[in-house]
Amino acid sequence: MSDVLIGQSYYLRFDPKLWEAMQPYPPLGSLYAASWLRAKGHSVAFFDAMLAESEQEWEQALVRSGASIAVLYEDNFNYLSKMCLLRMRQAAFKMIEQALARGCAVIVAGSDATDHAGLYLNHGAHFVLLGEGEETLGLLIDRLAGGAAVEGIDGLAWRDSASKARWHANPRRPVLRDLDSLPLPAWDLVDIGRYRRAWVRRYGFFSLNVVTTRGCPYHCNWCAKPIWGQRYSVRSPENVVEELQHLKQTYHPDHLWFMDDILGLKPGWIEQFADLVEQRSLRTPFKSLNRADLLLRGETVEALRRAGAQTVWIGAESGSQKILDAMEKGTRVEQVYEAARRLREAEIEVAFFIQFGYPGETRADIDQTLKMIRECAPDDIGISVSYPLPGTRFFESVKAQLGLKRQWQDSSDLAMLYRGPFTTGFYRKLHALAHREFRARAAWRELRRRWGRANGKALASRKEERKSTASLLRSFLLNLALLPPTRLQVEVLSRRPRRGLGPIRPEMRPEEAASPSPQEAEAESPVQR
């Protein structure tokens, strides 16, 4: 029996596109909360929604644990939790109802709950944690266990005991700065074998996730920051390496994902990390997200190679400098080209995040983005459309156009939630076009590589490689055949009359947007955007 049951409402099963991709990772944010409570002496049970079939498993966990306190602590390192897909919010509401039915005190924490505390309180939650949650959660549970008043806890919103229609919120507490003082995530609560089987069955290797930082101090005006605001806190390289040692000795991952918004923003961090990884023979292939401009700083790319980088994702967003400046991204298109070149030279795969549909985008801007993808030839791409998140300047610019639907149902939705430059149908076909062209070109490059390696002889002697080559050839021919009709559909849809929102005037000059917010003092509330 446990005092507290911690879970979260991100079910991979409820997102068909990502369920098909099957790259599950344990919810680190929830595991940090669990380890924080255990360090304070509380008995904690854990429910992991990631690979669960439905909310019914949460109800079963409530029964098994016998917990009197139920906590939905969303994984703030999962960008899809920050987006709040509608299906996951619906799951959270059902889980709240199930916990209430068992007489539990219900606590909710996460990006969506911070943005919409009243919504969760009106659906029955007793408390919502605003912003970063570990300290607030620990204090709240101590007070609940001791029967003490909770009203004075910073970072807490709660329902009025006299009227369920009213609720109160206290000021938000400063973010944690000394991340090395945090206990490691409660990995022992996770069914690691279930994750391992899912990965090995699909990909033949096993991947785990790590975070080295919290937050991002850059200024992209479409990026929501409800938990850490403009603050950026970083673990020391030594502390991260200690965790890697633990993971390697205990769980033996073949691959890692560093989930940071930006890995290694602090000057010299990646170089120090690479030195320690080499000294302790901990080199493990990993993927990470980095800014194009920071990759060009000093020996960053070489240090990533030494540390084990296999794939680096870049938030390229657009091939149009006009759009990047409007987004207040602070990067330049030529930096994306150069970063891709250097990564490939270091034998590191490069991948691009692309965003279509930003206000003011034209067909010429779209063509520049497609041109960038062709010329840089990334190893992978992820394409989305501009998504208005509460608290961002982008959201404020378009909120008058938002209707009843303000979230995607799941990650494949791709609905334009405001009056964008073109229609939802156009962007869905553009998404298909970009991917078909990308896949055709990638398959062709790989086929040429294999033919060149064979020196004009048989493509391969092994049955498995012959089968793989045949699959590549089918992919190339299929996508090549589908390109002309898809291009025609995009062209037809682009001509439909549309009165979209015009360009958003940036408030920052490009050179200002390229500089992170100062971190020396708490300049603003940590949950502001």
C-alpha positions as CSV (number, residue, x, y, z in Angstrom):
1,M,0.0,0.0,0.0
2,S,1.2,3.5,-0.8
3,D,0.4,7.0,0.4
4,V,0.5,8.5,-3.1
5,L,-0.2,7.3,-6.6
6,I,1.6,9.3,-9.3
7,G,0.5,9.0,-12.9
8,Q,0.1,11.0,-16.1
9,S,-2.4,11.1,-18.9
10,Y,-0.2,10.8,-22.0
11,Y,-1.3,7.5,-23.6
12,L,0.6,6.5,-26.7
13,R,-2.3,4.3,-27.6
14,F,-4.5,7.4,-28.0
15,D,-2.3,8.9,-30.7
16,P,-2.5,6.5,-33.8
17,K,0.4,8.1,-35.7
18,L,2.8,7.8,-32.8
19,W,1.5,4.4,-31.7
20,E,2.4,3.2,-35.2
21,A,5.8,4.8,-34.9
22,M,6.3,3.0,-31.6
23,Q,9.1,5.0,-30.0
24,P,7.9,5.0,-26.3
25,Y,9.9,6.7,-23.5
26,P,9.1,6.7,-19.8
27,P,7.6,10.0,-18.5
28,L,10.6,11.7,-16.9
29,G,8.7,14.5,-15.3
30,S,6.5,12.1,-13.5
31,L,9.5,10.1,-12.4
32,Y,11.3,13.1,-11.0
33,A,8.2,14.0,-9.0
34,A,8.1,10.4,-7.6
35,S,11.7,10.4,-6.6
36,W,11.3,13.9,-5.0
37,L,8.4,12.6,-2.8
38,R,10.3,9.4,-1.9
39,A,13.3,11.5,-0.8
40,K,10.8,13.3,1.5
41,G,9.8,10.0,3.1
42,H,6.5,9.4,1.3
43,S,5.5,6.0,0.0
44,V,4.8,6.3,-3.7
45,A,3.2,4.0,-6.3
46,F,3.5,4.8,-10.0
47,F,1.1,4.5,-13.0
48,D,2.6,4.8,-16.4
49,A,0.1,5.7,-19.1
50,M,2.6,5.6,-22.0
51,L,2.1,2.0,-23.0
52,A,-1.3,1.4,-21.2
53,E,-4.3,0.3,-23.1
54,S,-6.8,2.8,-21.5
55,E,-7.8,4.7,-18.4
56,Q,-9.1,1.4,-17.0
57,E,-5.5,0.6,-16.0
58,W,-5.3,3.8,-14.0
59,E,-8.4,2.6,-12.1
60,Q,-6.8,-0.7,-11.4
61,A,-3.7,1.1,-10.1
62,L,-5.8,3.1,-7.8
63,V,-7.2,-0.1,-6.3
64,R,-3.8,-1.9,-6.1
65,S,-2.1,1.1,-4.4
66,G,-4.7,2.0,-1.9
67,A,-3.4,5.5,-2.1
68,S,-5.4,8.3,-0.5
69,I,-3.7,10.9,-2.8
70,A,-3.8,10.7,-6.6
71,V,-1.4,12.9,-8.6
72,L,-1.6,13.5,-12.4
73,Y,1.9,14.9,-12.9
74,E,2.4,15.4,-16.7
75,D,5.8,14.9,-18.3
76,N,6.9,18.5,-19.0
77,F,9.8,17.2,-21.1
78,N,7.3,15.7,-23.6
79,Y,6.5,18.4,-26.1
80,L,3.2,16.7,-26.9
81,S,2.1,17.2,-23.3
82,K,2.8,20.9,-23.7
83,M,0.7,21.0,-26.8
84,C,-2.2,19.4,-24.9
85,L,-3.7,17.1,-27.4
86,L,-7.5,17.0,-26.8
87,R,-7.6,13.2,-26.4
88,M,-5.1,13.4,-23.6
89,R,-7.0,16.2,-21.8
90,Q,-10.1,14.0,-22.0
91,A,-8.1,11.1,-20.5
92,A,-7.0,13.4,-17.6
93,F,-10.6,14.3,-16.9
94,K,-11.7,10.7,-16.8
95,M,-8.8,9.8,-14.5
96,I,-9.8,12.6,-12.2
97,E,-13.3,11.2,-12.0
98,Q,-12.0,7.7,-11.3
99,A,-9.8,9.0,-8.4
100,L,-12.6,11.0,-6.9
101,A,-14.8,7.9,-7.0
102,R,-12.3,6.2,-4.8
103,G,-12.2,9.1,-2.3
104,C,-8.8,10.3,-3.2
105,A,-7.5,13.9,-2.9
106,V,-6.6,14.8,-6.5
107,I,-3.7,16.9,-7.6
108,V,-2.9,17.9,-11.2
109,A,0.4,19.4,-12.5
110,G,1.5,20.2,-16.1
111,S,1.5,22.7,-18.9
112,D,-2.2,22.4,-19.7
113,A,-3.2,22.5,-16.1
114,T,-1.0,25.6,-15.5
115,D,-2.7,27.3,-18.4
116,H,-6.2,26.2,-17.5
117,A,-6.2,25.6,-13.8
118,G,-9.9,26.5,-13.5
119,L,-10.8,23.9,-16.1
120,Y,-9.2,21.1,-14.1
121,L,-10.6,22.4,-10.8
122,N,-14.1,22.6,-12.3
123,H,-13.7,19.0,-13.4
124,G,-13.1,17.9,-9.8
125,A,-9.4,18.2,-9.1
126,H,-8.8,19.5,-5.6
127,F,-5.5,21.2,-6.4
128,V,-3.5,22.4,-9.4
129,L,0.3,23.0,-9.3
130,L,1.2,26.1,-11.2
131,G,4.6,25.9,-13.0
132,E,7.4,23.7,-11.8
133,G,5.9,21.2,-9.4
134,E,8.3,19.3,-7.2
135,E,8.7,21.7,-4.3
136,T,5.0,22.6,-4.4
137,L,3.9,19.0,-4.5
138,G,6.2,18.0,-1.6
139,L,4.9,20.9,0.6
140,L,1.3,20.2,-0.3
141,I,1.4,16.5,0.5
142,D,3.2,17.2,3.8
143,R,0.4,19.5,4.7
144,L,-2.3,17.1,3.6
145,A,-0.7,14.3,5.6
146,G,-0.5,16.4,8.7
147,G,-3.9,17.9,8.3
148,A,-2.5,21.4,8.1
149,A,-3.8,24.4,6.0
150,V,-2.6,24.5,2.4
151,E,-3.6,28.1,1.5
152,G,-0.2,29.6,1.9
153,I,1.7,27.4,-0.5
154,D,3.3,29.2,-3.4
155,G,2.5,27.7,-6.8
156,L,-0.8,26.3,-5.8
157,A,-4.4,26.7,-7.1
158,W,-7.2,25.2,-5.2
159,R,-11.0,25.0,-5.1
160,D,-12.9,27.1,-2.5
161,S,-14.2,24.8,0.2
162,A,-17.4,26.8,0.5
163,S,-18.2,27.1,-3.2
164,K,-17.0,24.7,-6.0
165,A,-17.6,27.5,-8.5
166,R,-14.8,29.6,-7.0
167,W,-11.1,28.9,-6.9
168,H,-7.9,30.6,-5.7
169,A,-4.3,30.8,-6.9
170,N,-1.2,31.8,-5.1
171,P,1.9,33.4,-6.6
172,R,4.2,31.0,-8.4
173,R,7.4,30.0,-6.9
174,P,10.9,30.5,-8.4
175,V,12.2,27.6,-10.4
176,L,14.8,25.2,-9.1
177,R,18.3,26.4,-10.0
178,D,20.5,23.6,-8.5
179,L,19.4,20.7,-10.7
180,D,22.3,18.6,-9.3
181,S,20.5,18.5,-6.0
182,L,17.6,16.6,-7.5
183,P,17.4,12.9,-6.9
184,L,17.6,10.8,-10.1
185,P,14.3,9.8,-11.7
186,A,12.6,6.9,-10.0
187,W,13.6,4.5,-12.7
188,D,12.9,1.4,-10.5
189,L,9.2,2.2,-10.6
190,V,9.1,1.7,-14.4
191,D,8.4,-1.6,-16.2
192,I,11.6,-1.3,-18.2
193,G,11.1,-4.7,-19.8
194,R,7.9,-3.5,-21.4
195,Y,9.7,-0.6,-23.0
196,R,12.7,-2.8,-24.1
197,R,10.4,-5.3,-25.8
198,A,8.6,-2.6,-27.7
199,W,11.8,-1.1,-29.0
200,V,13.6,-4.3,-29.8
201,R,10.5,-5.7,-31.6
202,R,10.3,-2.7,-33.8
203,Y,13.9,-1.5,-34.2
204,G,16.2,-4.1,-32.9
205,F,17.7,-1.8,-30.1
206,F,16.6,-0.3,-26.9
207,S,16.4,3.5,-26.2
208,L,16.0,5.4,-22.9
209,N,15.7,9.2,-22.2
210,V,17.6,11.7,-20.2
211,V,17.3,15.4,-19.6
212,T,20.3,17.7,-18.8
213,T,18.4,21.0,-18.6
214,R,15.1,22.7,-17.8
215,G,13.7,25.5,-19.9
216,C,14.8,27.6,-22.8
217,P,15.9,31.3,-22.7
218,Y,15.3,32.1,-26.4
219,H,12.4,34.1,-27.8
220,C,10.4,32.1,-30.5
221,N,7.1,33.8,-30.3
222,W,5.1,30.7,-31.0
223,C,6.8,28.6,-28.3
224,A,4.9,28.2,-25.0
225,K,6.8,28.2,-21.7
226,P,4.3,27.6,-19.0
227,I,6.6,25.8,-16.6
228,W,10.0,27.5,-16.7
229,G,9.3,30.7,-18.6
230,Q,12.5,32.3,-19.9
231,R,14.7,30.5,-17.3
232,Y,17.3,27.9,-18.2
233,S,18.7,25.6,-15.6
234,V,21.4,23.1,-16.3
235,R,22.8,20.0,-14.6
236,S,26.6,19.7,-14.4
237,P,28.3,17.4,-16.9
238,E,29.5,15.3,-14.0
239,N,26.0,14.9,-12.6
240,V,24.7,13.8,-16.0
241,V,27.5,11.3,-16.5
242,E,26.7,9.8,-13.1
243,E,23.2,9.1,-14.3
244,L,24.5,7.6,-17.6
245,Q,26.7,5.3,-15.6
246,H,23.7,4.2,-13.5
247,L,21.5,3.6,-16.7
248,K,24.3,1.7,-18.4
249,Q,25.0,-0.6,-15.4
250,T,21.3,-1.2,-14.5
251,Y,19.3,-1.1,-17.8
252,H,21.9,-1.4,-20.6
253,P,20.3,1.0,-23.2
254,D,21.7,0.8,-26.7
255,H,20.7,4.4,-27.5
256,L,19.7,7.6,-25.6
257,W,17.4,10.5,-26.3
258,F,18.4,13.8,-24.7
259,M,15.0,15.5,-24.3
260,D,16.3,19.0,-23.7
261,D,14.8,21.9,-25.6
262,I,18.4,22.8,-26.4
263,L,21.3,20.4,-25.5
264,G,24.4,22.2,-24.4
265,L,23.4,25.9,-24.5
266,K,25.9,26.8,-21.8
267,P,29.3,27.5,-23.4
268,G,31.7,24.6,-23.0
269,W,29.2,22.2,-21.6
270,I,29.1,19.8,-24.5
271,E,33.0,19.7,-24.6
272,Q,33.2,18.9,-20.9
273,F,30.5,16.3,-21.2
274,A,32.3,14.6,-24.1
275,D,35.6,14.6,-22.1
276,L,33.9,12.8,-19.2
277,V,32.0,10.3,-21.5
278,E,35.3,9.4,-23.1
279,Q,37.2,9.1,-19.8
280,R,34.6,6.8,-18.4
281,S,33.9,4.8,-21.6
282,L,30.2,5.7,-21.6
283,R,29.8,6.6,-25.2
284,T,26.3,5.6,-26.3
285,P,24.6,6.6,-29.5
286,F,22.1,9.4,-28.9
287,K,19.8,11.9,-30.5
288,S,19.3,15.5,-29.3
289,L,17.9,18.8,-30.3
290,N,20.2,21.8,-30.9
291,R,20.0,25.3,-32.3
292,A,21.6,25.8,-35.7
293,D,23.6,28.9,-34.6
294,L,24.9,27.2,-31.5
295,L,26.2,24.2,-33.5
296,L,28.5,26.6,-35.3
297,R,30.1,27.7,-32.0
298,G,33.7,26.5,-31.5
299,E,34.2,22.7,-31.4
300,T,30.5,21.9,-30.6
301,V,30.0,19.5,-33.5
302,E,33.2,17.7,-32.9
303,A,32.3,17.4,-29.2
304,L,28.9,16.0,-30.0
305,R,30.6,13.4,-32.2
306,R,33.0,12.4,-29.3
307,A,30.1,12.2,-26.9
308,G,28.2,9.7,-29.2
309,A,25.8,11.9,-31.1
310,Q,24.1,9.8,-33.8
311,T,21.3,12.2,-34.8
312,V,20.9,15.9,-34.2
313,W,17.6,17.5,-34.7
314,I,17.5,21.2,-35.7
315,G,14.5,23.5,-35.3
316,A,15.0,24.7,-38.9
317,E,11.3,25.8,-39.1
318,S,11.5,27.6,-42.5
319,G,13.7,28.2,-45.4
320,S,12.5,31.8,-45.6
321,Q,14.4,34.3,-43.6
322,K,11.3,36.5,-43.6
323,I,9.4,33.9,-41.7
324,L,12.3,33.1,-39.3
325,D,12.5,36.8,-38.4
326,A,8.7,37.1,-38.0
327,M,8.9,34.1,-35.6
328,E,11.7,35.9,-33.6
329,K,13.7,32.6,-34.0
330,G,17.1,34.4,-34.0
331,T,18.6,32.0,-36.5
332,R,19.5,32.5,-40.2
333,V,18.8,30.1,-43.1
334,E,22.5,30.0,-44.0
335,Q,23.3,28.8,-40.4
336,V,20.9,25.8,-41.0
337,Y,22.8,25.0,-44.2
338,E,26.2,25.2,-42.5
339,A,25.1,23.3,-39.4
340,A,23.8,20.5,-41.6
341,R,27.1,20.4,-43.6
342,R,29.2,20.3,-40.5
343,L,27.1,17.5,-38.9
344,R,27.3,15.4,-42.0
345,E,31.0,16.0,-42.2
346,A,31.3,14.7,-38.7
347,E,29.2,11.6,-39.7
348,I,26.3,12.7,-37.5
349,E,22.8,12.4,-39.0
350,V,20.9,15.6,-39.3
351,A,17.1,16.0,-39.0
352,F,14.9,19.1,-39.4
353,F,11.8,20.2,-37.6
354,I,9.7,22.2,-40.2
355,Q,6.8,24.5,-39.5
356,F,4.3,25.6,-42.2
357,G,1.4,28.0,-41.9
358,Y,2.9,30.9,-39.9
359,P,1.0,34.2,-40.5
360,G,2.2,35.9,-43.7
361,E,3.7,32.8,-45.3
362,T,3.4,32.8,-49.1
363,R,3.9,30.1,-51.7
364,A,7.3,31.6,-52.3
365,D,8.2,31.1,-48.6
366,I,7.0,27.5,-48.8
367,D,9.1,26.9,-52.0
368,Q,12.1,28.2,-50.1
369,T,11.5,25.7,-47.3
370,L,11.1,22.8,-49.8
371,K,14.3,24.0,-51.5
372,M,16.2,23.9,-48.2
373,I,15.0,20.4,-47.5
374,R,16.2,19.3,-51.0
375,E,19.6,21.0,-50.8
376,C,20.4,20.1,-47.2
377,A,19.1,16.5,-47.7
378,P,18.5,15.8,-44.0
379,D,18.2,12.2,-42.8
380,D,14.8,12.8,-41.3
381,I,12.2,15.5,-41.1
382,G,9.3,16.3,-38.8
383,I,6.6,18.6,-40.3
384,S,3.9,20.5,-38.4
385,V,1.7,23.6,-38.9
386,S,1.8,26.7,-36.7
387,Y,-0.1,25.9,-33.5
388,P,-1.4,28.7,-31.2
389,L,-0.5,27.9,-27.6
390,P,-1.8,30.1,-24.7
391,G,0.6,32.7,-23.4
392,T,2.5,33.2,-26.6
393,R,2.5,36.4,-28.7
394,F,1.5,34.2,-31.6
395,F,-1.6,33.1,-29.7
396,E,-2.5,36.7,-28.7
397,S,-2.2,37.7,-32.4
398,V,-4.6,35.0,-33.6
399,K,-7.0,34.3,-30.7
400,A,-9.8,36.5,-32.2
401,Q,-9.9,33.9,-35.0
402,L,-9.9,30.8,-32.8
403,G,-13.2,28.8,-32.7
404,L,-14.4,26.2,-30.3
405,K,-11.6,23.8,-31.4
406,R,-8.4,25.0,-29.9
407,Q,-6.4,21.8,-29.7
408,W,-5.6,19.0,-32.0
409,Q,-7.3,15.7,-31.3
410,D,-3.9,13.9,-31.8
411,S,-0.6,14.6,-33.4
412,S,-1.8,13.7,-37.0
413,D,-4.6,16.3,-36.9
414,L,-2.7,19.2,-38.6
415,A,-5.8,21.4,-38.5
416,M,-5.3,25.1,-38.9
417,L,-6.8,26.5,-35.7
418,Y,-6.8,30.0,-37.0
419,R,-7.3,31.6,-40.4
420,G,-3.8,30.8,-41.8
421,P,-2.4,31.7,-45.1
422,F,-4.0,28.6,-46.7
423,T,-6.6,26.1,-45.7
424,T,-6.3,23.0,-43.5
425,G,-6.7,20.9,-46.7
426,F,-3.8,22.6,-48.4
427,Y,-1.4,22.1,-45.4
428,R,-2.4,18.4,-45.1
429,K,-1.6,17.9,-48.8
430,L,1.6,20.0,-48.4
431,H,2.6,17.7,-45.5
432,A,2.1,14.7,-47.8
433,L,4.0,16.3,-50.7
434,A,7.0,17.2,-48.6
435,H,7.2,13.8,-47.1
436,R,6.8,12.0,-50.4
437,E,9.5,14.0,-52.1
438,F,11.8,13.6,-49.0
439,R,11.2,9.8,-49.0
440,A,11.8,9.5,-52.8
441,R,15.0,11.4,-52.6
442,A,16.3,9.6,-49.5
443,A,15.5,6.2,-51.0
444,W,17.3,7.2,-54.3
445,R,20.4,8.4,-52.4
446,E,20.6,5.1,-50.5
447,L,20.1,3.0,-53.6
448,R,22.9,4.9,-55.4
449,R,25.1,4.3,-52.4
450,R,24.4,0.6,-52.4
451,W,24.9,0.3,-56.2
452,G,28.2,2.2,-55.9
453,R,29.3,0.0,-53.1
454,A,28.6,-3.1,-55.2
455,N,30.8,-1.7,-58.0
456,G,28.4,-2.8,-60.6
457,K,28.1,-6.3,-59.2
458,A,25.1,-7.9,-57.5
459,L,23.5,-5.4,-55.0
460,A,24.1,-7.7,-52.1
461,S,24.9,-11.3,-51.3
462,R,22.9,-11.5,-48.1
463,K,19.2,-12.3,-48.3
464,E,18.4,-9.6,-45.7
465,E,20.1,-6.9,-47.6
466,R,18.6,-7.9,-50.9
467,K,15.2,-7.7,-49.2
468,S,16.0,-4.3,-47.8
469,T,17.2,-3.0,-51.2
470,A,14.0,-4.2,-52.8
471,S,11.9,-2.4,-50.2
472,L,13.9,0.8,-50.8
473,L,13.3,0.5,-54.5
474,R,9.5,0.0,-53.9
475,S,9.5,3.1,-51.7
476,F,11.3,5.2,-54.3
477,L,9.0,4.1,-57.2
478,L,5.8,4.5,-55.1
479,N,6.7,8.0,-53.8
480,L,7.9,9.0,-57.3
481,A,4.6,8.0,-58.8
482,L,2.6,9.8,-56.2
483,L,4.5,13.1,-56.5
484,P,2.8,14.5,-59.7
485,P,-0.8,14.1,-58.5
486,T,0.1,15.4,-55.0
487,R,1.8,18.5,-56.5
488,L,-1.4,19.0,-58.6
489,Q,-3.6,18.8,-55.5
490,V,-1.4,21.3,-53.6
491,E,-1.6,23.7,-56.6
492,V,-5.4,23.4,-56.8
493,L,-5.9,23.9,-53.1
494,S,-3.5,26.9,-53.0
495,R,-5.8,28.8,-55.4
496,R,-8.9,28.6,-53.2
497,P,-9.8,32.1,-52.0
498,R,-8.5,32.7,-48.5
499,R,-8.4,35.8,-46.3
500,G,-5.8,34.8,-43.8
501,L,-4.1,36.8,-41.1
502,G,-1.3,39.0,-42.4
503,P,2.3,38.9,-41.2
504,I,2.9,39.4,-37.4
505,R,5.2,42.3,-36.9
506,P,8.2,41.1,-34.8
507,E,9.0,43.0,-31.6
508,M,12.6,42.0,-31.6
509,R,15.4,42.7,-34.1
510,P,17.0,39.5,-35.4
511,E,20.2,40.1,-33.4
512,E,18.2,40.5,-30.2
513,A,16.3,37.3,-30.9
514,A,19.6,35.5,-31.3
515,S,20.6,36.3,-27.7
516,P,19.2,34.3,-24.8
517,S,17.5,36.1,-21.9
518,P,19.9,37.0,-19.1
519,Q,19.9,34.3,-16.4
520,E,21.7,36.1,-13.5
521,A,18.5,37.3,-11.7
522,E,14.9,36.3,-11.6
523,A,13.7,38.9,-14.1
524,E,10.1,37.7,-14.2
525,S,7.7,35.1,-13.0
526,P,9.1,31.6,-14.0
527,V,5.9,30.6,-15.7
528,Q,5.5,33.7,-17.9
529,R,6.2,33.1,-21.6
